[in-house]
């Protein structure tokens, strides 16, 4: 449930520091109770993961031009 833009930024910086050798693994993970503090149910984890993955990949493609 990390902020997807923050993950994209951190991974991009680490990849630069690692000279392009970063490998990253992602998953919806968590236990049923771990989603409750974020206002989500365990059943909603797939949709939340898909949304965050879309944001992450869009940031890496450069689809975001800046924060407002």
Buried (B, 14 or more C-beta within 10 A) or exposed (E): BEEBBEBBEEBEEEBEEEEEEEEEEEEBEBEEEEBEEEEBEBEBBEEBBEEBEEBBEBBBEEEEEEEE
